[in-house]
Amino acid sequence: MAVVTHEMRFAREVADKVIFMDGGVILEQGKPEEVFHHPKNARTKQFLQLIQS
C-alpha cells in the first residue's frame, strides 16, 4: 500500500520505505531511518533541515 503525506513524523513512524519527491521527480528513497538521518541528496538534506529547525 502507498500513502502520500506531507506529515514527516507520520512517515517516519509508520512507513517501511519513504520516497522524497520534488517537482514530480524522485530524488531519494529508502528506509525512513536512512533518509531522515542520513540523506544523500542535497535537496532532501535542505528540506529536512528546514522542517527540523
Backbone atoms as SQL, in Angstrom:
CREATE TABLE atoms (id INTEGER PRIMARY KEY, chain TEXT, resi INTEGER, resn TEXT, atom TEXT, x REAL, y REAL, z REAL);
INSERT INTO atoms VALUES
  (1, 'A', 1, 'MET', 'N', 0.845, -1.169, 0.000),
  (2, 'A', 1, 'MET', 'CA', 0.000, 0.000, 0.000),
  (3, 'A', 1, 'MET', 'C', 0.893, 1.235, 0.000),
  (4, 'A', 2, 'ALA', 'N', 0.504, 2.238, -0.745),
  (5, 'A', 2, 'ALA', 'CA', 1.228, 3.509, -0.786),
  (6, 'A', 2, 'ALA', 'C', 0.370, 4.585, -0.136),
  (7, 'A', 3, 'VAL', 'N', 1.014, 5.439, 0.644),
  (8, 'A', 3, 'VAL', 'CA', 0.347, 6.562, 1.289),
  (9, 'A', 3, 'VAL', 'C', 1.155, 7.808, 0.975),
  (10, 'A', 4, 'VAL', 'N', 0.487, 8.839, 0.531),
  (11, 'A', 4, 'VAL', 'CA', 1.152, 10.110, 0.255),
  (12, 'A', 4, 'VAL', 'C', 0.852, 11.040, 1.419),
  (13, 'A', 5, 'THR', 'N', 1.900, 11.671, 1.973),
  (14, 'A', 5, 'THR', 'CA', 1.705, 12.566, 3.105),
  (15, 'A', 5, 'THR', 'C', 2.771, 13.651, 3.107),
  (16, 'A', 6, 'HIS', 'N', 2.426, 14.750, 3.721),
  (17, 'A', 6, 'HIS', 'CA', 3.395, 15.808, 3.989),
  (18, 'A', 6, 'HIS', 'C', 3.730, 15.830, 5.483),
  (19, 'A', 7, 'GLU', 'N', 3.217, 14.867, 6.217),
  (20, 'A', 7, 'GLU', 'CA', 3.460, 14.755, 7.655),
  (21, 'A', 7, 'GLU', 'C', 4.689, 13.880, 7.878),
  (22, 'A', 8, 'MET', 'N', 5.814, 14.510, 8.109),
  (23, 'A', 8, 'MET', 'CA', 7.080, 13.784, 8.210),
  (24, 'A', 8, 'MET', 'C', 7.110, 12.848, 9.410),
  (25, 'A', 9, 'ARG', 'N', 6.538, 13.259, 10.528),
  (26, 'A', 9, 'ARG', 'CA', 6.531, 12.394, 11.715),
  (27, 'A', 9, 'ARG', 'C', 5.764, 11.101, 11.423),
  (28, 'A', 10, 'PHE', 'N', 4.609, 11.245, 10.783),
  (29, 'A', 10, 'PHE', 'CA', 3.807, 10.078, 10.406),
  (30, 'A', 10, 'PHE', 'C', 4.608, 9.162, 9.486),
  (31, 'A', 11, 'ALA', 'N', 5.232, 9.729, 8.469),
  (32, 'A', 11, 'ALA', 'CA', 6.016, 8.930, 7.518),
  (33, 'A', 11, 'ALA', 'C', 7.151, 8.198, 8.226),
  (34, 'A', 12, 'ARG', 'N', 7.833, 8.898, 9.108),
  (35, 'A', 12, 'ARG', 'CA', 8.975, 8.308, 9.821),
  (36, 'A', 12, 'ARG', 'C', 8.531, 7.160, 10.724),
  (37, 'A', 13, 'GLU', 'N', 7.379, 7.306, 11.369),
  (38, 'A', 13, 'GLU', 'CA', 6.923, 6.303, 12.336),
  (39, 'A', 13, 'GLU', 'C', 6.203, 5.114, 11.702),
  (40, 'A', 14, 'VAL', 'N', 5.526, 5.311, 10.586),
  (41, 'A', 14, 'VAL', 'CA', 4.655, 4.281, 10.029),
  (42, 'A', 14, 'VAL', 'C', 5.259, 3.555, 8.831),
  (43, 'A', 15, 'ALA', 'N', 5.983, 4.265, 7.998),
  (44, 'A', 15, 'ALA', 'CA', 6.442, 3.691, 6.725),
  (45, 'A', 15, 'ALA', 'C', 7.612, 2.725, 6.902),
  (46, 'A', 16, 'ASP', 'N', 7.688, 1.758, 5.998),
  (47, 'A', 16, 'ASP', 'CA', 8.882, 0.915, 5.939),
  (48, 'A', 16, 'ASP', 'C', 9.776, 1.354, 4.779),
  (49, 'A', 17, 'LYS', 'N', 9.263, 2.267, 3.941),
  (50, 'A', 17, 'LYS', 'CA', 10.045, 2.868, 2.857),
  (51, 'A', 17, 'LYS', 'C', 9.472, 4.258, 2.598),
  (52, 'A', 18, 'VAL', 'N', 10.333, 5.256, 2.439),
  (53, 'A', 18, 'VAL', 'CA', 9.890, 6.603, 2.099),
  (54, 'A', 18, 'VAL', 'C', 10.519, 7.023, 0.776),
  (55, 'A', 19, 'ILE', 'N', 9.803, 7.865, 0.077),
  (56, 'A', 19, 'ILE', 'CA', 10.285, 8.415, -1.189),
  (57, 'A', 19, 'ILE', 'C', 10.177, 9.925, -1.089),
  (58, 'A', 20, 'PHE', 'N', 11.270, 10.616, -1.343),
  (59, 'A', 20, 'PHE', 'CA', 11.277, 12.071, -1.333),
  (60, 'A', 20, 'PHE', 'C', 11.221, 12.548, -2.772),
  (61, 'A', 21, 'MET', 'N', 10.190, 13.349, -3.076),
  (62, 'A', 21, 'MET', 'CA', 9.997, 13.844, -4.440),
  (63, 'A', 21, 'MET', 'C', 10.035, 15.364, -4.448),
  (64, 'A', 22, 'ASP', 'N', 10.462, 15.913, -5.559),
  (65, 'A', 22, 'ASP', 'CA', 10.457, 17.360, -5.763),
  (66, 'A', 22, 'ASP', 'C', 10.096, 17.612, -7.220),
  (67, 'A', 23, 'GLY', 'N', 9.016, 18.317, -7.443),
  (68, 'A', 23, 'GLY', 'CA', 8.582, 18.587, -8.801),
  (69, 'A', 23, 'GLY', 'C', 8.201, 17.347, -9.577),
  (70, 'A', 24, 'GLY', 'N', 7.715, 16.328, -8.869),
  (71, 'A', 24, 'GLY', 'CA', 7.310, 15.091, -9.521),
  (72, 'A', 24, 'GLY', 'C', 8.447, 14.137, -9.834),
  (73, 'A', 25, 'VAL', 'N', 9.653, 14.478, -9.384),
  (74, 'A', 25, 'VAL', 'CA', 10.836, 13.652, -9.635),
  (75, 'A', 25, 'VAL', 'C', 11.286, 13.011, -8.325),
  (76, 'A', 26, 'ILE', 'N', 11.532, 11.711, -8.341),
  (77, 'A', 26, 'ILE', 'CA', 12.044, 11.024, -7.154),
  (78, 'A', 26, 'ILE', 'C', 13.507, 11.406, -6.969),
  (79, 'A', 27, 'LEU', 'N', 13.806, 12.021, -5.820),
  (80, 'A', 27, 'LEU', 'CA', 15.176, 12.417, -5.517),
  (81, 'A', 27, 'LEU', 'C', 15.882, 11.420, -4.615),
  (82, 'A', 28, 'GLU', 'N', 15.097, 10.779, -3.750),
  (83, 'A', 28, 'GLU', 'CA', 15.708, 9.854, -2.791),
  (84, 'A', 28, 'GLU', 'C', 14.644, 8.895, -2.282),
  (85, 'A', 29, 'GLN', 'N', 15.060, 7.667, -2.011),
  (86, 'A', 29, 'GLN', 'CA', 14.146, 6.689, -1.437),
  (87, 'A', 29, 'GLN', 'C', 14.926, 5.700, -0.599),
  (88, 'A', 30, 'GLY', 'N', 14.258, 5.174, 0.413),
  (89, 'A', 30, 'GLY', 'CA', 14.898, 4.187, 1.267),
  (90, 'A', 30, 'GLY', 'C', 14.151, 4.036, 2.571),
  (91, 'A', 31, 'LYS', 'N', 14.783, 3.361, 3.507),
  (92, 'A', 31, 'LYS', 'CA', 14.204, 3.185, 4.837),
  (93, 'A', 31, 'LYS', 'C', 14.126, 4.555, 5.515),
  (94, 'A', 32, 'PRO', 'N', 13.063, 4.795, 6.282),
  (95, 'A', 32, 'PRO', 'CA', 12.912, 6.098, 6.928),
  (96, 'A', 32, 'PRO', 'C', 14.126, 6.522, 7.748),
  (97, 'A', 33, 'GLU', 'N', 14.706, 5.592, 8.512),
  (98, 'A', 33, 'GLU', 'CA', 15.851, 5.973, 9.349),
  (99, 'A', 33, 'GLU', 'C', 17.039, 6.421, 8.503),
  (100, 'A', 34, 'GLU', 'N', 17.201, 5.851, 7.324),
  (101, 'A', 34, 'GLU', 'CA', 18.301, 6.258, 6.437),
  (102, 'A', 34, 'GLU', 'C', 18.022, 7.618, 5.802),
  (103, 'A', 35, 'VAL', 'N', 16.838, 7.774, 5.245),
  (104, 'A', 35, 'VAL', 'CA', 16.517, 9.022, 4.544),
  (105, 'A', 35, 'VAL', 'C', 16.445, 10.195, 5.518),
  (106, 'A', 36, 'PHE', 'N', 15.828, 9.999, 6.681),
  (107, 'A', 36, 'PHE', 'CA', 15.674, 11.094, 7.630),
  (108, 'A', 36, 'PHE', 'C', 16.960, 11.423, 8.387),
  (109, 'A', 37, 'HIS', 'N', 17.804, 10.442, 8.637),
  (110, 'A', 37, 'HIS', 'CA', 19.008, 10.693, 9.431),
  (111, 'A', 37, 'HIS', 'C', 20.283, 10.788, 8.603),
  (112, 'A', 38, 'HIS', 'N', 20.279, 10.234, 7.402),
  (113, 'A', 38, 'HIS', 'CA', 21.472, 10.249, 6.548),
  (114, 'A', 38, 'HIS', 'C', 21.089, 10.484, 5.092),
  (115, 'A', 39, 'PRO', 'N', 20.405, 11.614, 4.804),
  (116, 'A', 39, 'PRO', 'CA', 20.004, 11.856, 3.421),
  (117, 'A', 39, 'PRO', 'C', 21.222, 12.031, 2.524),
  (118, 'A', 40, 'LYS', 'N', 21.121, 11.501, 1.318),
  (119, 'A', 40, 'LYS', 'CA', 22.227, 11.592, 0.366),
  (120, 'A', 40, 'LYS', 'C', 22.044, 12.750, -0.605),
  (121, 'A', 41, 'ASN', 'N', 20.802, 13.104, -0.881),
  (122, 'A', 41, 'ASN', 'CA', 20.504, 14.154, -1.840),
  (123, 'A', 41, 'ASN', 'C', 20.539, 15.526, -1.165),
  (124, 'A', 42, 'ALA', 'N', 21.145, 16.503, -1.809),
  (125, 'A', 42, 'ALA', 'CA', 21.280, 17.843, -1.234),
  (126, 'A', 42, 'ALA', 'C', 19.915, 18.494, -0.989),
  (127, 'A', 43, 'ARG', 'N', 18.972, 18.295, -1.886),
  (128, 'A', 43, 'ARG', 'CA', 17.641, 18.890, -1.719),
  (129, 'A', 43, 'ARG', 'C', 16.908, 18.242, -0.545),
  (130, 'A', 44, 'THR', 'N', 17.075, 16.946, -0.375),
  (131, 'A', 44, 'THR', 'CA', 16.480, 16.255, 0.770),
  (132, 'A', 44, 'THR', 'C', 17.068, 16.803, 2.063),
  (133, 'A', 45, 'LYS', 'N', 18.386, 16.940, 2.120),
  (134, 'A', 45, 'LYS', 'CA', 19.045, 17.498, 3.316),
  (135, 'A', 45, 'LYS', 'C', 18.507, 18.882, 3.636),
  (136, 'A', 46, 'GLN', 'N', 18.414, 19.727, 2.611),
  (137, 'A', 46, 'GLN', 'CA', 17.936, 21.093, 2.799),
  (138, 'A', 46, 'GLN', 'C', 16.510, 21.099, 3.350),
  (139, 'A', 47, 'PHE', 'N', 15.641, 20.300, 2.767),
  (140, 'A', 47, 'PHE', 'CA', 14.257, 20.225, 3.219),
  (141, 'A', 47, 'PHE', 'C', 14.172, 19.766, 4.672),
  (142, 'A', 48, 'LEU', 'N', 14.883, 18.703, 5.007),
  (143, 'A', 48, 'LEU', 'CA', 14.828, 18.176, 6.370),
  (144, 'A', 48, 'LEU', 'C', 15.377, 19.174, 7.377),
  (145, 'A', 49, 'GLN', 'N', 16.398, 19.924, 7.011),
  (146, 'A', 49, 'GLN', 'CA', 16.925, 20.955, 7.909),
  (147, 'A', 49, 'GLN', 'C', 15.888, 22.043, 8.148),
  (148, 'A', 50, 'LEU', 'N', 15.159, 22.417, 7.108),
  (149, 'A', 50, 'LEU', 'CA', 14.134, 23.457, 7.244),
  (150, 'A', 50, 'LEU', 'C', 12.998, 23.021, 8.159),
  (151, 'A', 51, 'ILE', 'N', 12.542, 21.788, 8.029),
  (152, 'A', 51, 'ILE', 'CA', 11.396, 21.365, 8.839),
  (153, 'A', 51, 'ILE', 'C', 11.793, 21.003, 10.266),
  (154, 'A', 52, 'GLN', 'N', 13.070, 20.769, 10.512),
  (155, 'A', 52, 'GLN', 'CA', 13.516, 20.396, 11.855),
  (156, 'A', 52, 'GLN', 'C', 13.981, 21.594, 12.666),
  (157, 'A', 53, 'SER', 'N', 14.087, 22.757, 12.040),
  (158, 'A', 53, 'SER', 'CA', 14.562, 23.936, 12.784),
  (159, 'A', 53, 'SER', 'C', 13.431, 24.698, 13.412);
